[in-house]
Each structure stands twice: as structure tokens, then as C-alpha cells.
Amino acid sequence: MAKHGGGGGSNGKKYGGGCCGFIVLAGFVVLIYWAIFQPHHIRATVGSATLSNLTVASNAEVSYSLAVTLSLYNPSVRVNIYYDTIDATLRFRDAVLGPAANGTSPSEFYQRRKTADDVELQFDYGRGPGGVAVAAVAAAELEKEMKGGGPVSLGLDVDVRVRYVFRIFKLRQKPRIWCALSIPLTAEGQGPGVGGAVASGDPCWVKY
């Protein structure tokens, strides 16, 4: 009986060792594949941005509409990308001016290697209940920029969930994209709102 128990333990150890060896080998194969067909980081640029009806109320509420075209490029030679989620937020310095009001278009898509796709971002925060409440200091700084005669400096913060795909291999990543928007302002009609547009093509900062 004792010998029988010992044999079972030995077989269990061999089985466990075989499983560990298989896992290590499989991991090594995946590593080699990704070393050969390594996906490159996506690149992002601002194609255009149109700002309208930007106002700051006395209660530190910011109203505006903004449309941004963000171009995403997959530089990989062999690896395709699934964009699963795209979440965009507009900021003025440390103040959050709201997420993309209508989501993004498209909200998810498949991108082949060595191709670029445009994503439309819409921010629509009208006056009254539709505005965004910010800290009084941030509101004062924004209003100062608006009256200074120069461009207004905004930041576009985009969080993306992607899957790099090469044949049966998949790698999930969560890159963060940051774009600086410098939009020259002009008065709009008789009201207090100001707006402007840029077609910059300026590159954005992408961090993995």
C-alpha cells in the first residue's frame, strides 16, 4: 500500500512538472512571436477642431460646443487593432469641462495595419442647465484668456482600450492620448459667446 501511494505522488509530480514545462514553452513561443511581429504604438493627430458659443457665466459655469476630428494611425506592419472603447474628456488646465457629450463616432472599430481612421468627438454643453460648473479660479482664468485676444488653450484627454491582433495572438492595451488644442477666438454675433477653428494636424502625446 505504501509503495502504491508513493508511485501516485511521483506521477503527480511528473504531471505537474509537465504542465509547468508546457506553460513555459507556450509563453516562450508567444514571446518570440511578439518579438518578431511586435505591434508599434498607435499615433494620434488632431485633424481639426471647431469651437463655438464659448461663454463663462457669473456662477462659474462654462458653456460651449466643440467638434474635434482625431486621426488614429496604426503603424504596425503585420498587426491589426481592435478599438473596443474610446472615452474623451475636455480640460482647461486642471478643470474638467466634461466628457464627449455624444460619445465618439465610431465608438469602436477595427483598424488594419498601416492605415489611419478618423474619430469624431462632439462636446455640446449649452447655456443654462447644459453648462459645466467649474472652480471659480478656473473660470476666472478661462475668462481672462478669452478676453486676452489670443488663443484659448484646451486639453483633450482620450482613454482607449485596444486589442492588438496577429493571427491567433492577442494583446490588450490601454493607451492614453493627450492632445493640446490652441484655438484662436473671434466674437460671434451680438452675444457674449466666442469661437474659432483650427486645422492643425498637430501630433498628440500617446502613453502606454
C-alpha positions in Angstrom: 0.0 0.0 0.0 2.8 2.4 0.8 4.6 1.7 -2.5 1.3 2.4 -4.3 0.9 5.7 -2.6 4.5 6.7 -3.4 4.0 5.9 -7.1 0.9 8.1 -7.2 2.8 11.0 -5.7 5.6 10.6 -8.2 3.2 10.5 -11.1 1.6 13.7 -9.8 4.9 15.4 -9.6 5.8 14.4 -13.1 2.3 15.6 -14.3 2.7 18.9 -12.6 6.2 19.4 -13.9 5.0 18.6 -17.4 2.2 21.2 -17.2 4.7 23.8 -15.9 7.0 23.0 -18.8 4.2 23.3 -21.3 3.2 26.7 -19.9 6.7 28.0 -20.0 7.2 26.7 -23.6 3.9 28.3 -24.7 4.9 31.6 -23.1 8.2 31.4 -24.8 6.6 30.8 -28.2 4.2 33.8 -27.7 7.2 36.0 -26.6 9.1 35.0 -29.8 6.1 35.8 -32.0 5.6 39.2 -30.4 9.3 39.9 -30.7 9.2 39.2 -34.4 5.8 40.8 -35.1 5.9 43.5 -32.4 3.0 45.9 -32.7 4.0 49.6 -32.8 2.3 52.2 -30.6 -0.6 54.0 -32.3 -0.1 57.6 -33.4 -2.7 60.3 -33.0 -3.1 63.7 -34.5 -5.8 66.4 -34.3 -7.2 66.9 -37.8 -9.5 69.8 -37.0 -11.3 71.4 -34.1 -14.2 73.8 -34.2 -15.3 75.7 -31.0 -18.4 77.8 -30.8 -20.5 79.7 -28.2 -17.9 79.6 -25.5 -19.1 81.7 -22.5 -18.3 81.9 -18.8 -21.3 82.8 -16.6 -21.1 84.7 -13.3 -21.7 81.5 -11.4 -18.5 79.9 -12.9 -20.5 77.8 -15.4 -18.8 77.2 -18.7 -20.9 76.8 -21.9 -19.6 75.8 -25.3 -19.8 73.4 -28.3 -16.7 71.7 -29.7 -16.2 69.3 -32.6 -12.9 67.6 -32.9 -11.6 65.2 -35.6 -9.0 62.9 -34.1 -6.9 60.8 -36.6 -5.6 57.5 -35.3 -2.9 55.7 -37.2 -1.7 52.0 -36.9 2.0 52.0 -37.9 2.4 48.2 -37.4 3.4 46.2 -40.5 1.7 43.0 -39.6 -0.6 43.6 -36.6 -4.2 44.8 -36.8 -6.0 46.6 -34.0 -9.5 46.4 -32.5 -10.6 49.7 -30.8 -13.0 48.5 -28.1 -13.7 51.7 -26.2 -12.8 55.4 -26.7 -13.6 57.8 -23.9 -12.7 61.5 -24.4 -12.7 64.4 -21.9 -12.0 68.1 -22.4 -10.0 70.1 -19.9 -8.9 73.6 -19.3 -5.8 73.3 -17.2 -6.9 71.3 -14.1 -10.6 71.9 -14.7 -12.7 69.2 -16.4 -15.1 70.7 -19.0 -16.9 67.5 -19.5 -16.8 64.2 -21.4 -17.7 63.9 -25.0 -21.4 64.6 -24.9 -22.5 62.2 -27.6 -19.8 59.6 -27.2 -17.4 59.2 -30.2 -18.1 58.2 -33.8 -17.3 55.5 -34.3 -17.3 54.3 -30.7 -15.5 51.1 -31.7 -13.9 49.8 -34.9 -11.3 47.5 -36.5 -8.2 49.0 -38.0 -5.9 47.2 -40.4 -2.1 47.6 -40.3 -0.6 50.7 -41.9 -3.9 52.6 -42.0 -5.4 55.7 -40.4 -9.0 56.2 -39.3 -10.8 59.4 -38.1 -12.8 59.6 -34.9 -15.3 62.4 -34.4 -15.6 63.8 -30.9 -18.6 66.1 -30.0 -18.8 68.2 -26.9 -22.1 70.0 -26.6 -22.7 72.0 -23.3 -25.2 74.8 -24.0 -26.1 77.6 -21.7 -28.2 77.1 -18.5 -28.6 73.6 -17.2 -26.4 72.3 -20.1 -23.3 74.1 -18.9 -20.4 72.8 -16.9 -19.7 74.1 -13.4 -16.0 74.6 -12.7 -14.0 76.1 -9.8 -14.1 79.9 -9.6 -10.4 80.2 -10.1 -10.5 78.1 -13.3 -13.5 80.1 -14.6 -11.6 83.4 -14.0 -8.5 82.1 -15.8 -10.6 80.9 -18.8 -12.4 84.2 -19.0 -9.0 86.1 -18.8 -7.8 84.0 -21.8 -11.0 84.7 -23.7 -10.6 88.5 -23.2 -6.8 88.5 -23.8 -7.1 88.5 -27.6 -5.1 85.3 -28.0 -6.0 81.7 -28.5 -7.6 79.6 -25.7 -5.6 76.6 -24.6 -7.6 73.4 -24.0 -6.5 69.8 -23.5 -8.1 66.7 -25.0 -7.7 63.6 -22.8 -8.6 60.3 -24.5 -8.6 56.9 -22.9 -8.6 53.9 -25.3 -8.9 50.2 -24.9 -7.4 48.3 -27.8 -6.6 44.7 -28.8 -3.5 44.1 -31.0 -4.2 41.0 -33.1 -1.8 38.8 -35.1 -3.4 35.6 -36.2 -4.4 33.7 -33.0 -2.4 36.0 -30.7 -4.0 39.0 -29.0 -2.5 41.6 -26.7 -4.7 44.1 -24.7 -3.5 47.6 -24.0 -4.9 50.8 -22.5 -3.1 53.7 -24.2 -3.9 57.3 -23.1 -3.9 60.1 -25.7 -3.3 63.7 -24.8 -3.8 66.5 -27.4 -3.2 70.2 -26.9 -5.7 72.5 -28.6 -4.8 76.1 -29.2 -7.9 77.7 -30.7 -7.9 81.4 -31.8 -11.1 83.2 -30.7 -13.4 85.6 -32.5 -16.7 87.2 -31.4 -19.9 85.5 -32.6 -22.7 87.9 -33.5 -24.1 90.2 -30.8 -23.9 87.7 -28.0 -21.1 87.2 -25.4 -20.1 83.9 -27.0 -16.8 83.4 -28.8 -15.5 80.7 -31.1 -12.8 79.6 -33.5 -11.4 76.8 -35.5 -8.1 75.1 -36.3 -7.0 72.6 -38.8 -3.6 71.8 -37.3 -2.6 68.2 -37.8 -0.6 68.6 -34.6 0.6 65.3 -33.2 -0.8 64.2 -29.8 1.1 62.5 -26.9 0.4 58.8 -26.5 1.3 56.9 -23.4 1.1 53.1 -22.8 
